[in-house]
Amino acid sequence: MHSTLTSLAASSRTNLGASAELASDMSQKPATLVESTDLLKGHKTVGILHNGSLYRLQATKLGKLILTK
């Protein structure tokens, strides 16, 4: 029983450490937020040029987004 509790405690500390590290990383590099409606501008599909390649961002009937190359 003691070894199980010790394992759970160690696992919790590891998960908390990873969460704290992620939160710290996110606070240093805030992500730019862009609304999908601003990208699509009323269309179902928009082309995105990235590093010389053309990608397609498409909104589905269920409101999901699909990005394809």
N, CA, C and O of each residue as an XYZ file, in Angstrom:
276
protein
N       0.828     -1.185      0.000
C       0.000      0.000      0.000
C       0.878      1.256      0.000
O       0.611      2.209     -0.732
N       1.926      1.244      0.829
C       2.814      2.401      0.920
C       3.488      2.695     -0.421
O       3.611      3.854     -0.816
N       3.925      1.638     -1.122
C       4.591      1.852     -2.407
C       3.615      2.422     -3.434
O       4.013      3.217     -4.285
N       2.341      2.027     -3.367
C       1.333      2.566     -4.279
C       1.134      4.055     -4.027
O       1.074      4.840     -4.973
N       1.032      4.449     -2.761
C       0.879      5.859     -2.424
C       2.104      6.656     -2.825
O       1.982      7.782     -3.307
N       3.276      6.088     -2.632
C       4.510      6.749     -3.026
C       4.543      6.952     -4.537
O       4.949      8.013     -5.013
N       4.120      5.942     -5.293
C       4.089      6.041     -6.752
C       3.107      7.104     -7.199
O       3.408      7.891     -8.096
N       1.937      7.135     -6.583
C       0.943      8.150     -6.931
C       1.452      9.553     -6.626
O       1.257     10.473     -7.420
N       2.094      9.716     -5.492
C       2.637     11.024     -5.116
C       3.707     11.464     -6.104
O       3.735     12.624     -6.516
N       4.578     10.552     -6.480
C       5.639     10.879     -7.439
C       5.038     11.233     -8.791
O       5.490     12.173     -9.446
N       4.030     10.494     -9.208
C       3.352     10.765    -10.477
C       2.698     12.136    -10.451
O       2.776     12.883    -11.427
N       2.054     12.469     -9.338
C       1.409     13.776     -9.209
C       2.427     14.899     -9.295
O       2.182     15.911     -9.951
N       3.583     14.727     -8.627
C       4.622     15.759     -8.682
C       5.138     15.926    -10.102
O       5.392     17.048    -10.541
N       5.296     14.820    -10.826
C       5.761     14.890    -12.213
C       4.754     15.633    -13.065
O       5.137     16.500    -13.851
N       3.469     15.316    -12.930
C       2.431     15.991    -13.707
C       2.344     17.465    -13.363
O       2.172     18.297    -14.254
N       2.460     17.805    -12.083
C       2.432     19.205    -11.678
C       3.630     19.947    -12.231
O       3.512     21.099    -12.649
N       4.777     19.300    -12.238
C       5.971     19.927    -12.791
C       5.823     20.207    -14.274
O       6.210     21.274    -14.750
N       5.272     19.264    -14.999
C       5.060     19.446    -16.438
C       4.053     20.556    -16.682
O       4.235     21.363    -17.593
N       2.997     20.610    -15.887
C       1.995     21.661    -16.037
C       2.587     23.024    -15.747
O       2.323     23.985    -16.469
N       3.385     23.114    -14.697
C       4.020     24.380    -14.344
C       4.988     24.822    -15.436
O       5.071     26.007    -15.758
N       5.717     23.867    -16.002
C       6.655     24.179    -17.079
C       5.906     24.687    -18.300
O       6.331     25.658    -18.926
N       4.797     24.041    -18.646
C       3.994     24.469    -19.785
C       3.427     25.855    -19.543
O       3.474     26.701    -20.436
N       2.892     26.109    -18.351
C       2.343     27.421    -18.020
C       3.426     28.486    -18.091
O       3.183     29.591    -18.577
N       4.612     28.161    -17.611
C       5.720     29.113    -17.651
C       6.102     29.422    -19.092
O       6.335     30.580    -19.439
N       6.168     28.394    -19.931
C       6.514     28.576    -21.335
C       5.460     29.423    -22.038
O       5.796     30.285    -22.850
N       4.180     29.181    -21.731
C       3.103     29.926    -22.369
C       3.123     31.390    -21.937
O       2.801     32.268    -22.737
N       3.494     31.669    -20.688
C       3.516     33.043    -20.211
C       4.643     33.834    -20.872
O       4.551     35.056    -20.983
N       5.693     33.162    -21.307
C       6.811     33.841    -21.946
C       6.544     34.099    -23.431
O       7.061     35.066    -23.990
N       5.745     33.249    -24.071
C       5.497     33.362    -25.503
C       3.993     33.357    -25.763
O       3.439     32.312    -26.106
N       3.315     34.503    -25.608
C       1.866     34.505    -25.831
C       1.554     34.234    -27.300
O       2.187     34.785    -28.200
N       0.576     33.384    -27.515
C       0.176     33.026    -28.874
C      -0.767     34.090    -29.431
O      -1.565     34.672    -28.696
N      -0.669     34.335    -30.719
C      -1.591     35.234    -31.391
C      -2.908     34.509    -31.587
O      -2.930     33.367    -32.044
N      -4.002     35.164    -31.246
C      -5.331     34.577    -31.386
C      -6.011     35.160    -32.616
O      -6.130     36.378    -32.745
N      -6.456     34.291    -33.520
C      -7.144     34.710    -34.729
C      -8.460     33.940    -34.807
O      -8.467     32.713    -34.712
N      -9.560     34.648    -34.978
C     -10.863     33.999    -35.137
C     -10.930     33.330    -36.508
O     -10.482     33.897    -37.505
N     -11.488     32.130    -36.550
C     -11.622     31.425    -37.831
C     -12.486     32.228    -38.800
O     -12.255     32.188    -40.009
N     -13.468     32.951    -38.291
C     -14.325     33.763    -39.171
C     -13.520     34.873    -39.846
O     -13.828     35.269    -40.969
N     -12.484     35.377    -39.157
C     -11.629     36.392    -39.768
C     -10.786     35.792    -40.888
O     -10.499     36.467    -41.877
N     -10.387     34.530    -40.742
C      -9.613     33.865    -41.798
C     -10.492     33.495    -42.982
O     -10.118     33.718    -44.134
N     -11.651     32.933    -42.700
C     -12.520     32.425    -43.760
C     -13.325     33.532    -44.441
O     -13.661     33.413    -45.620
N     -13.637     34.602    -43.718
C     -14.368     35.759    -44.260
C     -15.600     35.345    -45.059
O     -15.809     35.817    -46.176
N     -16.414     34.458    -44.482
C     -17.668     34.056    -45.119
C     -17.537     32.925    -46.123
O     -18.548     32.430    -46.621
N     -16.333     32.507    -46.430
C     -16.128     31.400    -47.362
C     -15.969     30.096    -46.589
O     -15.702     30.099    -45.387
N     -16.137     28.987    -47.295
C     -15.962     27.674    -46.673
C     -14.485     27.279    -46.619
O     -14.071     26.540    -45.725
N     -13.691     27.769    -47.573
C     -12.291     27.378    -47.706
C     -11.420     28.609    -47.927
O     -11.837     29.577    -48.561
N     -10.196     28.552    -47.389
C      -9.223     29.607    -47.622
C      -7.870     28.957    -47.881
O      -7.537     27.943    -47.267
N      -7.092     29.536    -48.787
C      -5.747     29.048    -49.058
C      -4.750     29.757    -48.166
O      -4.874     30.956    -47.916
N      -3.767     29.024    -47.687
C      -2.718     29.589    -46.836
C      -1.372     29.210    -47.444
O      -1.074     28.029    -47.624
N      -0.570     30.207    -47.754
C       0.777     29.964    -48.278
C       1.740     29.949    -47.103
O       1.842     30.930    -46.366
N       2.454     28.826    -46.924
C       3.385     28.666    -45.802
C       4.670     28.025    -46.295
O       4.654     26.900    -46.796
N       5.774     28.730    -46.156
C       7.085     28.234    -46.590
C       7.071     27.715    -48.025
O       7.666     26.680    -48.325
N       6.397     28.431    -48.894
C       6.365     28.067    -50.302
C       5.374     26.977    -50.660
O       5.274     26.606    -51.830
N       4.639     26.453    -49.695
C       3.631     25.412    -49.954
C       2.242     25.985    -49.724
O       2.034     26.823    -48.847
N       1.303     25.520    -50.525
C      -0.077     25.967    -50.403
C      -0.868     24.974    -49.559
O      -0.881     23.779    -49.851
N      -1.517     25.461    -48.527
C      -2.382     24.662    -47.657
C      -3.804     25.153    -47.825
O      -4.043     26.282    -48.254
N      -4.745     24.290    -47.482
C      -6.155     24.667    -47.560
C      -6.791     24.474    -46.190
O      -6.723     23.386    -45.618
N      -7.406     25.524    -45.665
C      -8.148     25.466    -44.416
C      -9.627     25.444    -44.778
O     -10.138     26.353    -45.432
N     -10.303     24.387    -44.338
C     -11.700     24.203    -44.729
C     -12.574     24.010    -43.494
O     -12.219     23.263    -42.581
N     -13.721     24.690    -43.475
C     -14.705     24.506    -42.409
C     -15.685     23.424    -42.849
O     -16.182     23.450    -43.975
N     -15.960     22.478    -41.960
C     -16.892     21.397    -42.278
C     -18.319     21.797    -41.903
O     -18.539     22.818    -41.252
N     -19.267     20.990    -42.316
C     -20.674     21.237    -41.977
C     -20.911     21.147    -40.476
O     -21.840     21.759    -39.951
N     -20.064     20.378    -39.784
C     -20.214     20.211    -38.333
C     -19.468     21.296    -37.538
O     -19.445     21.258    -36.308
N     -18.862     22.257    -38.239
C     -18.169     23.359    -37.563
C     -16.737     23.055    -37.169
O     -16.146     23.792    -36.380
N     -16.175     21.999    -37.695
C     -14.768     21.662    -37.435
C     -13.909     22.274    -38.530
O     -14.413     22.701    -39.569
N     -12.597     22.308    -38.279
C     -11.654     22.830    -39.282
C     -10.725     21.714    -39.736
O     -10.279     20.893    -38.934
N     -10.439     21.697    -41.032
C      -9.508     20.734    -41.606
C      -8.431     21.511    -42.347
O      -8.737     22.377    -43.167
N      -7.176     21.205    -42.060
C      -6.051     21.819    -42.746
C      -5.369     20.752    -43.577
O      -4.913     19.746    -43.035
N      -5.291     20.956    -44.894
C      -4.654     19.973    -45.779
C      -3.604     20.666    -46.632
O      -3.666     21.871    -46.875
N      -2.634     19.870    -47.081
C      -1.574     20.382    -47.936
C      -1.895     20.044    -49.364
O      -1.129     20.382    -50.265
